[in-house]
Amino acid sequence: MADDLTPTLLREIRDEIVGLRRETHAGLSELHERVDGTNSRLDRLAEGQIRLATEVAELKGEVTDLKSEVTKLKGSVERIEVRFDRSLVTSGAAFRDLEGRVHRLEIHTGLDE
């Protein structure tokens, strides 16, 4: 009777091993798909980070250029302010001189009355 059970038991063991192999292959296939999906997402994230880093580097360059331009403009504005202040002083003196001349002319012509 033991001899009769041995082939049956061996077939059952074989069938279980075949079933386990199928489950293992199915599980591995699913796992590979999940890993591939994760790798794809990581690739997209990496590409996004590279694009972002490139944009940040470009913006840094633009900001540096803008700072340089602002510094140059500050110098120009300061020079213009100095010239403007000088012209106000000169204009004030010229205006006072002109007022004096007009007043002397009014006195000389008798229009100051």
C-alpha distance (Angstrom), angle and dihedral (degrees) to the residues before:
residue distance angle dihedral
M1 . . .
A2 3.79 . .
D3 3.74 87.3 .
D4 3.80 89.8 55.9
L5 3.83 92.1 52.2
T6 3.80 96.2 48.0
P7 3.81 96.9 72.3
T8 3.79 90.2 42.8
L9 3.79 92.4 49.6
L10 3.80 91.2 45.8
R11 3.83 90.6 51.1
E12 3.81 90.6 49.2
I13 3.79 91.0 48.9
R14 3.80 90.2 47.3
D15 3.81 91.1 48.7
E16 3.81 90.7 49.7
I17 3.81 90.7 49.2
V18 3.81 90.5 49.2
G19 3.81 89.6 48.7
L20 3.81 91.6 48.4
R21 3.80 90.1 49.3
R22 3.81 90.7 51.9
E23 3.81 91.4 48.5
T24 3.80 90.2 46.3
H25 3.81 92.3 49.7
A26 3.81 90.9 46.2
G27 3.81 90.2 48.6
L28 3.79 91.3 47.2
S29 3.79 91.3 48.6
E30 3.80 90.6 51.6
L31 3.79 90.5 45.8
H32 3.83 90.9 50.3
E33 3.82 90.1 50.6
R34 3.79 90.7 50.2
V35 3.81 91.5 47.7
D36 3.81 90.5 48.5
G37 3.81 90.0 49.8
T38 3.80 90.9 48.6
N39 3.80 90.9 48.3
S40 3.80 90.4 50.9
R41 3.80 91.0 51.4
L42 3.80 90.7 47.4
D43 3.81 90.2 49.7
R44 3.81 90.5 52.2
L45 3.81 90.7 47.3
A46 3.80 91.1 49.6
E47 3.81 91.1 48.9
G48 3.80 89.2 49.5
Q49 3.78 91.3 49.9
I50 3.79 90.9 49.4
R51 3.81 90.9 50.4
L52 3.81 90.0 47.0
A53 3.80 92.4 48.7
T54 3.80 89.7 49.4
E55 3.81 91.2 50.5
V56 3.81 91.3 48.0
A57 3.81 90.8 50.5
E58 3.81 90.8 49.7
L59 3.80 91.3 47.9
K60 3.79 90.3 49.2
G61 3.80 88.9 54.5
E62 3.79 91.6 48.3
V63 3.81 91.6 48.5
T64 3.80 90.0 50.0
D65 3.81 89.9 50.8
L66 3.80 90.9 47.9
K67 3.81 91.4 49.7
S68 3.79 89.2 52.4
E69 3.81 91.1 49.7
V70 3.81 91.4 47.9
T71 3.80 90.2 51.3
K72 3.81 90.4 51.0
L73 3.80 91.2 46.9
K74 3.80 91.5 49.4
G75 3.80 88.7 56.3
S76 3.80 90.6 49.1
V77 3.79 92.3 47.8
E78 3.79 91.6 49.2
R79 3.82 91.0 50.9
I80 3.82 90.8 48.2
E81 3.81 90.7 48.7
V82 3.82 90.6 52.1
R83 3.82 90.9 48.8
F84 3.81 90.3 46.7
D85 3.80 92.1 49.9
R86 3.81 90.0 48.9
S87 3.78 91.2 48.3
L88 3.81 90.1 51.2
V89 3.78 90.1 53.3
T90 3.80 91.1 45.7
S91 3.81 91.8 44.0
G92 3.79 90.7 49.2
A93 3.79 90.9 52.2
A94 3.80 91.1 45.2
F95 3.80 90.7 48.3
R96 3.81 92.0 50.3
D97 3.80 89.9 47.8
L98 3.81 90.2 49.9
E99 3.81 90.7 48.7
G100 3.81 89.6 51.8
R101 3.79 91.5 50.4
V102 3.80 92.5 47.9
H103 3.81 90.2 48.9
R104 3.84 92.4 49.7
L105 3.80 89.3 47.3
E106 3.80 90.5 51.0
I107 3.79 89.9 50.5
H108 3.77 92.5 47.0
T109 3.80 93.0 48.8
G110 3.77 95.2 39.3
L111 3.77 94.2 -117.6
D112 3.77 92.9 122.9
E113 3.78 93.3 83.8
